[in-house]
Amino acid sequence: MRRLGGIALIVVLVVCTCAVGGVAYQYVALRRQAVAAWPEAAARKHLDDFLKDRAALARSGLFASPPRWDRDASAFLNPRLRWDGPKEQVEAWNARADANPLFRIPDEVRDGLQKLGKKWPEYPIDPGRTDIRMDGFHDLQRFDSWSVEQDRPIALSLLAATPPSPTAFPTPEMHWLLPLCKLRLLRGLAQGDLPGASADVRRLAQLLATQQRLVSTLLAVAVLDLESQLAEHLRERHDARLDARWSPISPELLRRARRYFWAYPAFFDHRAPPDLSARVFAGADSSLGFCNAFGENALTSAFIRPFLVHAHEKEFARQKPILERARHECAHAPSLIRYADPTYVPPELDTPDFFAMTDLSGAARPPGIDTVSAQRVLATPIIREMVGYTLLQMGTPALFRHYEPGP
């Protein structure tokens, strides 16, 4: 609803701006600013490093897709996890998960680990506690992928007469995974089995990375980085428990992974210059993180494309090969294909009263505006494009910032 309120507010501001100033001038200025918001200078500056990062990650095999998808964890994990989403979709599902949790971490333990920050290896582990449950790690070794959309509750949502929009899509709760992995490593340290704990944590990270979601892959990177944090803590203290059989993943490799996965979505934007895209999408290694980046752009573009598809028909047409490639490579995340389809319009943009579904409804409705349908806005040249360009500027994050020197 907040996203909708922002869109409706933009419509009002655009209309008022047009009334005060010259429409043509405002249109040209907005278009120029929106196109310039794509970070072309940064993309050209860091493209070589981006491709080197890809090559290093491909050689490591750390984030490689499973050769087969027949050992998927969705049917096992999905019913045992809590989910975020519309209450009517996840309430009963979460009640069943609470009754039979795969993992359990008391709130005070999670909060204690959080407060320690990078000093989390100092957290005292009580081996006698029975309210911490981590035996689910052993079950994860049976799987090599976790395509969350292949089982309920997402699979049911996709079969609905009106599939959910990107803003109402059920997603598994994952805020507890980092403290869970910290506890698993600490227990392995206490039991003298860091290699075994590391294997469990790495398998969870691998499953996260196969979800074909950028947020899940970045979480996988953060999970893997816990090993190097623990190793550094033990080295600084000359701790004899630093197991010679255990080789933490290189922090440098994880730094490369973080900045590579974060930047990749930039090249799926319709504003990306064709010469850069040609280099980025060439070669077999371009599959590394392809679906993460494709999906991230699809979720954002679903709300922007309807406003700009007329003015940028050629640019959006250049993306057809990407969509066709995604239909093959990202088949385990069908929602992403749906949102990237040129004919898709989010339900929020298909309402007879654009303001009634937003924070501007009721008493907050702008003076002089009665009922304006979203379709009317989308059917009005100039206005729709000005709304789209404003949204485009707001939805362009600094995707190459991890390639820039730190403060």
Sequence and secondary structure as in RCSB ss.txt:
>XXXX:A:sequence
MRRLGGIALIVVLVVCTCAVGGVAYQYVALRRQAVAAWPEAAARKHLDDFLKDRAALARSGLFASPPRWDRDASA
FLNPRLRWDGPKEQVEAWNARADANPLFRIPDEVRDGLQKLGKKWPEYPIDPGRTDIRMDGFHDLQRFDSWSVEQ
DRPIALSLLAATPPSPTAFPTPEMHWLLPLCKLRLLRGLAQGDLPGASADVRRLAQLLATQQRLVSTLLAVAVLD
LESQLAEHLRERHDARLDARWSPISPELLRRARRYFWAYPAFFDHRAPPDLSARVFAGADSSLGFCNAFGENALT
SAFIRPFLVHAHEKEFARQKPILERARHECAHAPSLIRYADPTYVPPELDTPDFFAMTDLSGAARPPGIDTVSAQ
RVLATPIIREMVGYTLLQMGTPALFRHYEPGP
>XXXX:A:secstr
 HHHHHHHHHHHHHHHHHHHS HHHHHHHHHHHHHHTS HHHHHHHHHHHHHHHHHHHHHTTT   S  SSB HH
HHGGGS EES HHHHHHHHHHHHHS S B  HHHHHHHHHHGGGGGG    TT SS B THHHHHTT SB  GGG
STTHHHHHHSSS   GGG  EE  TTHHHHHHHHHHHHHHTT HHHHHHHHHHHHHHHHTT  HHHHHHHHHHHH
HHHHHHHHHHHTT TT  TT     HHHHHHHHHHHHHGGGGGSTTS HHHHHHHT SGGGGTTHHHHHHHHHHH
HHHHHHHHTTTTHHHHHTTHHHHHHHHHHTTT HHHHHHHSTT   GGGS S TTTTSTT GGGS TT     HH
HHHTSTTHHHHHHHHHHHHT   TTGGGS   
